[in-house]
């Protein structure tokens, strides 16, 4: 039976065979994409370390925990965006429906909502855009992860900015209190020394 199956397969015209499936992995599809993804990880991690280790180490533990959780969620959604299937569509040698058209770049027939991505050289269902920061194409299947990544990134930046402003305000208040207490001590010593009551 195995030999017969091979024989039938060899005699079957190519257009009647199933569509070829792509073997591309749902990950950054180019060297530039991988490099940009690594750079995005480095920027988020470096800023997180700088903010929480050097700039605002005197904040409440709960405030720092919220900020680190937001940073971790940003990295999680960046990873889910970069490494999930964006909606890779298999190549077809014949149209499967009346609305299908041929894409010369993809060398395949495709339905209306499938677009060829030049950066990753794949057909993508519900193509949105190519995101250089995640190093991958954003399509129908990873769009929700991308929206969560961008939302977490914006929330993280806003939260860190508020903590930085509060830390600077606290530092300024500490400096003002220190200079005020120094002035009071200096004024007291000056008046004590000037009264002639040694």
GICORGI-V761355 format. One record per residue. RES is the residue in three letters. SS is DSSP state (A for helix, B for strand, O for the rest). OMEGA is omega in whole degrees, 0 to 359 (999 if undefined). D_LAST is the distance of its C-alpha to the last C-alpha in whole Angstrom. Layout:
res->RES ss->SS omega->OMEGA d_last->D_LAST
res->RES ss->SS omega->OMEGA d_last->D_LAST
This chain:
res->UNK ss->O omega->178 d_last->117
res->UNK ss->A omega->180 d_last->114
res->UNK ss->A omega->178 d_last->117
res->UNK ss->A omega->179 d_last->118
res->UNK ss->A omega->178 d_last->115
res->UNK ss->A omega->181 d_last->114
res->UNK ss->A omega->179 d_last->117
res->UNK ss->A omega->179 d_last->117
res->UNK ss->A omega->181 d_last->113
res->UNK ss->A omega->182 d_last->115
res->UNK ss->A omega->182 d_last->118
res->UNK ss->O omega->178 d_last->115
res->UNK ss->O omega->185 d_last->114
res->UNK ss->A omega->183 d_last->111
res->UNK ss->A omega->179 d_last->110
res->UNK ss->A omega->179 d_last->111
res->UNK ss->O omega->179 d_last->109
res->UNK ss->O omega->180 d_last->105
res->UNK ss->O omega->179 d_last->102
res->UNK ss->O omega->177 d_last->101
res->UNK ss->O omega->177 d_last->97
res->UNK ss->O omega->179 d_last->94
res->UNK ss->O omega->181 d_last->92
res->UNK ss->O omega->178 d_last->89
res->UNK ss->O omega->176 d_last->86
res->UNK ss->O omega->181 d_last->84
res->UNK ss->O omega->175 d_last->81
res->UNK ss->O omega->192 d_last->80
res->UNK ss->O omega->180 d_last->83
res->UNK ss->O omega->177 d_last->82
res->UNK ss->A omega->178 d_last->80
res->UNK ss->A omega->178 d_last->78
res->UNK ss->A omega->179 d_last->77
res->UNK ss->A omega->179 d_last->76
res->UNK ss->A omega->179 d_last->74
res->UNK ss->A omega->177 d_last->72
res->UNK ss->A omega->178 d_last->72
res->UNK ss->A omega->179 d_last->70
res->UNK ss->A omega->179 d_last->68
res->UNK ss->A omega->175 d_last->67
res->UNK ss->A omega->182 d_last->66
res->UNK ss->A omega->181 d_last->64
res->UNK ss->A omega->181 d_last->62
res->UNK ss->A omega->181 d_last->62
res->UNK ss->A omega->181 d_last->61
res->UNK ss->A omega->180 d_last->58
res->UNK ss->A omega->178 d_last->57
res->UNK ss->A omega->180 d_last->56
res->UNK ss->A omega->180 d_last->55
res->UNK ss->A omega->183 d_last->52
res->UNK ss->A omega->188 d_last->51
res->UNK ss->A omega->179 d_last->51
res->UNK ss->A omega->187 d_last->49
res->UNK ss->A omega->188 d_last->47
res->UNK ss->A omega->184 d_last->46
res->UNK ss->O omega->180 d_last->46
res->UNK ss->O omega->184 d_last->46
res->UNK ss->O omega->180 d_last->43
res->UNK ss->O omega->178 d_last->45
res->UNK ss->O omega->181 d_last->47
res->UNK ss->A omega->180 d_last->50
res->UNK ss->A omega->178 d_last->52
res->UNK ss->A omega->179 d_last->51
res->UNK ss->A omega->179 d_last->52
res->UNK ss->A omega->178 d_last->55
res->UNK ss->A omega->180 d_last->57
res->UNK ss->A omega->179 d_last->56
res->UNK ss->A omega->176 d_last->58
res->UNK ss->A omega->177 d_last->60
res->UNK ss->A omega->178 d_last->61
res->UNK ss->A omega->179 d_last->61
res->UNK ss->A omega->178 d_last->63
res->UNK ss->A omega->176 d_last->66
res->UNK ss->A omega->179 d_last->66
res->UNK ss->A omega->178 d_last->67
res->UNK ss->A omega->182 d_last->69
res->UNK ss->A omega->172 d_last->71
res->UNK ss->A omega->179 d_last->71
res->UNK ss->A omega->179 d_last->73
res->UNK ss->A omega->177 d_last->75
res->UNK ss->A omega->186 d_last->76
res->UNK ss->A omega->189 d_last->77
res->UNK ss->A omega->176 d_last->79
res->UNK ss->O omega->181 d_last->81
res->UNK ss->O omega->179 d_last->84
res->UNK ss->O omega->183 d_last->84
res->UNK ss->O omega->181 d_last->88
res->UNK ss->B omega->183 d_last->90
res->UNK ss->B omega->181 d_last->93
res->UNK ss->O omega->177 d_last->96
res->UNK ss->O omega->179 d_last->98
res->UNK ss->O omega->180 d_last->102
res->UNK ss->O omega->178 d_last->105
res->UNK ss->O omega->177 d_last->107
res->UNK ss->O omega->180 d_last->105
res->UNK ss->O omega->181 d_last->105
res->UNK ss->O omega->184 d_last->105
res->UNK ss->O omega->182 d_last->106
res->UNK ss->O omega->184 d_last->103
res->UNK ss->O omega->177 d_last->102
res->UNK ss->B omega->181 d_last->102
res->UNK ss->B omega->175 d_last->102
res->UNK ss->B omega->180 d_last->99
res->UNK ss->O omega->179 d_last->100
res->UNK ss->O omega->181 d_last->96
res->UNK ss->O omega->185 d_last->96
res->UNK ss->O omega->183 d_last->100
res->UNK ss->B omega->169 d_last->100
res->UNK ss->B omega->182 d_last->101
res->UNK ss->B omega->176 d_last->98
res->UNK ss->O omega->187 d_last->98
res->UNK ss->O omega->186 d_last->96
res->UNK ss->O omega->178 d_last->93
res->UNK ss->B omega->184 d_last->93
res->UNK ss->B omega->176 d_last->91
res->UNK ss->B omega->178 d_last->91
res->UNK ss->B omega->182 d_last->88
res->UNK ss->O omega->183 d_last->88
res->UNK ss->O omega->182 d_last->85
res->UNK ss->O omega->176 d_last->86
res->UNK ss->O omega->179 d_last->90
res->UNK ss->B omega->170 d_last->90
res->UNK ss->B omega->185 d_last->92
res->UNK ss->B omega->175 d_last->89
res->UNK ss->B omega->179 d_last->90
res->UNK ss->O omega->180 d_last->88
res->UNK ss->O omega->176 d_last->86
res->UNK ss->O omega->178 d_last->83
res->UNK ss->B omega->172 d_last->81
res->UNK ss->B omega->181 d_last->80
res->UNK ss->B omega->180 d_last->77
res->UNK ss->O omega->182 d_last->75
res->UNK ss->O omega->176 d_last->72
res->UNK ss->O omega->177 d_last->74
res->UNK ss->O omega->182 d_last->77
res->UNK ss->B omega->178 d_last->79
res->UNK ss->B omega->177 d_last->82
res->UNK ss->B omega->181 d_last->81
res->UNK ss->O omega->185 d_last->84
res->UNK ss->O omega->185 d_last->85
res->UNK ss->O omega->178 d_last->84
res->UNK ss->O omega->181 d_last->80
res->UNK ss->A omega->180 d_last->79
res->UNK ss->A omega->177 d_last->78
res->UNK ss->A omega->179 d_last->76
res->UNK ss->A omega->178 d_last->75
res->UNK ss->A omega->177 d_last->74
res->UNK ss->A omega->178 d_last->71
res->UNK ss->A omega->182 d_last->70
res->UNK ss->A omega->179 d_last->69
res->UNK ss->A omega->179 d_last->68
res->UNK ss->A omega->179 d_last->65
res->UNK ss->A omega->179 d_last->64
res->UNK ss->A omega->178 d_last->63
res->UNK ss->A omega->179 d_last->62
res->UNK ss->A omega->180 d_last->60
res->UNK ss->A omega->179 d_last->59
res->UNK ss->A omega->180 d_last->57
res->UNK ss->A omega->178 d_last->56
res->UNK ss->A omega->179 d_last->54
res->UNK ss->A omega->178 d_last->53
res->UNK ss->A omega->178 d_last->51
res->UNK ss->A omega->178 d_last->49
res->UNK ss->A omega->179 d_last->48
res->UNK ss->A omega->179 d_last->47
res->UNK ss->A omega->179 d_last->45
res->UNK ss->A omega->177 d_last->44
res->UNK ss->A omega->178 d_last->42
res->UNK ss->A omega->177 d_last->41
res->UNK ss->A omega->179 d_last->39
res->UNK ss->A omega->179 d_last->38
res->UNK ss->A omega->177 d_last->37
res->UNK ss->A omega->177 d_last->35
res->UNK ss->A omega->179 d_last->33
res->UNK ss->A omega->180 d_last->32
res->UNK ss->A omega->179 d_last->31
res->UNK ss->A omega->179 d_last->29
res->UNK ss->A omega->181 d_last->27
res->UNK ss->A omega->177 d_last->26
res->UNK ss->A omega->179 d_last->26
res->UNK ss->A omega->175 d_last->23
res->UNK ss->A omega->179 d_last->22
res->UNK ss->A omega->179 d_last->21
res->UNK ss->A omega->179 d_last->20
res->UNK ss->A omega->179 d_last->17
res->UNK ss->A omega->180 d_last->17
res->UNK ss->A omega->179 d_last->16
res->UNK ss->A omega->179 d_last->14
res->UNK ss->A omega->180 d_last->12
res->UNK ss->A omega->181 d_last->12
res->UNK ss->A omega->178 d_last->11
res->UNK ss->A omega->181 d_last->8
res->UNK ss->A omega->183 d_last->7
res->UNK ss->A omega->183 d_last->9
res->UNK ss->O omega->179 d_last->8
res->UNK ss->O omega->181 d_last->6
res->UNK ss->O omega->180 d_last->4
res->UNK ss->O omega->999 d_last->0
